[in-house]
Amino acid sequence: MARCGAPTKAGGRCRRPVVTGTSRCPVHQGQWSAYGVAQRKEKEAKEKKRKIRKKR
């Protein structure tokens, strides 16, 4: 299994598994990567559904 390898604050390397199709883990992807954008869109869709259910 591939590991992230991004530099950490402690000076070592990240040992978390990478996201499929990328070279970094979810923590080190960044918010504008394809993974980060997909996660944000999914979260926003859930919140939107929740708001609609509350109104009814």
Helices and strands as residue ranges (DSSP letters): H 26-29, H 34-55
